[in-house]
Amino acid sequence: MRDIADVAAVEVITTSAVHMMSAAAVKCGLAAEEDADDVKDLDEARKLITALAGLVTAAAPEIGSQHAGPLRDGLRSLQLAFREASISPDAPGQGPGEKFTGPVF
């Protein structure tokens, strides 16, 4: 195992973001398993997506566009998946993380 001192900040940030994305996808019901609907939890997904949006927005200037771009794309996909999974979708600008990213359509 590598010593944490040897790990670049960009790697810690992107790894954290990917873990949050994966968890949010599962909570949005996007898991590949047959029980995807059973583990779907939009309240939990909202929290994860909002936290992810804050992380990506704050980190983007520090990690550069080559790393931030794919994270933004993944975040946007999750925001759209959340909107589709919602019985009563939030108004534009009110969805998870949209206070950081702006409205997602």
N, C-alpha and C positions, 0 to 999 in steps of 0.2 A: 504494500500500500504506500502511495506517495505521501510524503509529509505535506501538510496543508500549506506550508511556506513555499513549496515549489509549484503550487498551482496558481496560474495566472487568474487575475480577477475576472477577465472576460469568460474564462471557462467556468468559474463558479457561478457567475450570473446566468450564462446560457444554460448550464445544467439545471440550475434551480428553476428557470423558466420552463424548460422542457418537462420537468417533473410536474409543475403546476398545470401545464397544458394537458398532460396525460391524465391527471386526476380530474380536471375539468371536463375533458372529453367523456370519461367514464360517467361522471355525474350528470352529463347532458344526455346520457343514454346511447352514446356512440360506441360502446364496447362491442367487440366482435362476438362475444359469447352469447349463448342463448338467453341468459338471464339479464341481458342489458337493461330491460325495462324494470327489473326488480331492484337494480342498484342505482337507478336514475333518481337523482335528488337535486332539483333545480335550486333550492335554497343554498345548498352546499356549492353547486356550480357557480352561482352568482358571486359568492364570496371569493372563490378561487379566480374567477375571471377578473373581478375587480382588482384583486391583489396583483394578478399578472399584468393588468393594464398599468397599474402604478409602477411596477418594477420595470417594465419595458419602456415606458415613457421617461422615467427618471434615468435609466441606464443608457438609453439610445445615444446621447452625446458622448458618453464615455466609451462605449464599445464599438462605435462606428457603424456605418450603414451596412457593411457586409454581414455583420452579425445581427443588427437590429432589424433589418428588412425582413428576413425570414420569420423572426419572432413576431413582428407586426402582422405579417400575413397569417400566421397561425392564430394569433389573438383575434383577428378579424373573423376568421373562420369559426372560431368558438363563439364569438358574439352572435354571429348569424345562426349557428346551430342552436344556441340558447333561445333565440327569438322564435325559431321554427318549432322548438320543443315546448314552448310555453302555450298554455291554453289561452291565456289572455296576454298577448305580447305587450311589453312596455312601450310607451310612446318614444319616438325617436329622441335620442339624447338622454333617456332615462334608463336604458338597459345597463347591464353589468359592465363596468369599466368605461362607460361612455363619458363620464365626467372627466376622464383623462384623455380619451381618444377622439371625442366628438361623436356625433351620431353615426351609426352604422346602418346602412340600408342593404 
